[in-house]
Amino acid sequence: HFIPDSTLTAHSLRLSKTFRESAWSAGYQVSALGQDSFTDKQIAAAYNTGKIASQNLFLNGRVRILPSLDAEGHVKYGNRRNDSTFPATGLLSQSAGSELLDVRLNTLKSIQYGLAAVFRPTGSKSSLGAGWTRDDRRRGLSFNTNSAGIARQRMLYKEDSSSDEFYLKGIFRPSQGLSVRVTPSYQRAGKVASPAEAQE
């Protein structure tokens, strides 16, 4: 069983600042995973690059509206990219004239943002919050046009998807050492990455 040599490089940065009536945090992370060694079969199929890179960025904020009411917001961005060799005819199949991997997820970009309000009674350790989160995703699909596989026009998997989630979040501490968390939520998808369309 071949286990390739690989190199993982990752860097991250996080900043946070707290003021009297607000608190903010932001961060950035980037990573790259590269394949350093290849089998003779991979080299023969011209598969000479194996690399996946990702980037993530976030911003969180909380502002005191009233002595017992906070407003919160967040934004998250992600980008995952597959830069490996594609197509590599004959790498997965026994026949050099065919290729089993006809579609590849090449890129995945996502952005998530939302708002929430949290009520904390003065002098109480319990809290009750309500919020909304939006999640948008965009996929970049690569098609192997040299094979007799699936064509883009016949692909049932959608490249874009989006959803909205509405939720409640309650944290109750009825006694010392006991904490109860309740988080009901409802999610509605406007676009789904599947053959079935989302129902209104």
N, C-alpha and C positions, 0 to 999 in steps of 0.2 A: 504494500500500500504506500503510495507516494505522498509525502507531506512536504509541500514546497517551502523553501526558505522565504520569509516575508519580513517586511519592515513596516512598523506602525509609528507614525509621527503625529503627535497631538499637542495642541497649544490651546490654552484657555485664559480668559481674563474676566474678572468679576469686580464690579464696583457697587458700593452701597452707601447711602447717606440718609441719616435720620434727622429730621427737624422737629420742632415743637409740635406742629400740627400735621406732619406728613412724613412719609418714608418712601425712599426710591431705591431701586436696584436695577442693574443692567449687566449683561454679560455676553461674551462672544467666545465661541469654541470652533476650532477647525481641526480636522484630522484627515489623514491619508494612509491607506493600507495598500502596500505594493507587493507584488509577487516578484521575488528575486531569482528563483530557479525554476526551470521548466523541464518537462520530460521530453524524450525524443519524439514521441507522438505529437505533443504540443508544438514543438519546433517544426516538425514536418508539415503540420497544418497551418503554419504561419501564425500560430498563437504565441506572440512574443511580448505582449503587454497585459499585465493583470493589475488593475488599479481601481480602487474605490475611494472617493473623497467625499467629505461631508462638511457642511457649515451650519452653525446654529447661532441664533441671536435672540435675545429676550430683553424685555423691559417691563418691570412691575412697579406699580405705584399705589399708595394708600394715603387718603386725605381725610382728616377729621372734619366732618360737617357739623355735628353737634356733639356735646359731651358724651353721648351714648350711641352715636351713629357715625360709621365710617363708610367711605366710598372707595372701592378698589377697581383697578383696571390692569390689564396685562396684554402684551403683544409678544408672540413667538413666531420666529421665522426659521425654516429649515430647508436645506438644499442638499440632496444626496445625488452624486453623479458617478456613474459607472463608465470608466474610460478603458475597460478591458477590450481586447481584440474581438471584433464581431463583424461579420460572421467568420467562423473558422471551420470551413467545410471539411467534413470527415472526422472531426475531433470527437463527437459524441456517438456517431453511428459507425457501423462496421464498413459500410460502403463509402468510398471516397466521393461518390457522385451524389450523395444525399446529405442532408443536415437536419437533425431532429429538432434543434433549437431554432425555431422560426421567428419567435418574438422575444424580445428582451426588454425589461424595464431599464431604460437608459438613465433617466433622471426622475427625481421625485422632489417637487417643490411644495412646501406647505406653509400656510400662514394661519395662525390662530389668534384671535383677539376676543376680549370680552369685558364686561362690566359687572360689578356686584355691589350690593349694599349689605352691611353687617351691623346688626343692632346688639349692643352689649349694655344691659342695664347697669346703672351706676352701683358699684359695690358688689356686683354679681360676677362669678366666674363663668357663667353660661353665656351663650351667644346664639343668635339666629340670623341667618343670611339668606339672600336670594340673589340669583345671578343669571347671566346669559353668556354663552360662549359660541363663537362662530369658527368653523373649521373649513378652510378651503385647501384643496389639494390638486395639483396638476402633474400629470405623469407624461414623460416623454418616452414613447415606445419606438424601438428600433426593429425594423422588419428585414428579414433575410430575403432579399429579392432574387437571389441566385437559386433558391430551392423551390420545390413544388409544393410548399406548405401554404399556410393560411395567408391570404392577402389582406391588406389594410381595409378594403371595402367590406370584407366579410367578418372583420373582427368585432366581437360582441362586447369586449371589455372596454369600458369607457375610459378616456384619458383624464377627464376632469370629474371631481366630486366635491360636494359641499354639504354642510349640515349645520343646524342650529340646536343647541342644547339649553334648556331652561331647567334650573335646579334650585332646590332648597338645601340648606346646610345648617343643621342644628347641633350644637354641642352643649350637653347638659351635665352638670356635676351635682347630683342630688345629695351626695355625702362625701366625706373625706376618702380619697383613694378610689372613688368610683366615677367613671366618665362614660357617658352614653352619647353616641354619635348617630345622627339620622341624616341621610343624604338622598332623598328621592329626586328623580330627574326625568325629564321628557326630552327625547331627541327627534328632530324632524329633518329628513334629508331632502334637499331640493334636487340634487344630482347624486347618483350612486354609480360606483364603478362595477356594475354587474349587468347581465342581460336584461334584467327587469327594471323598468322605469319606476322611480319613486312615486308612490301614491299620495295624492293631495289629502 
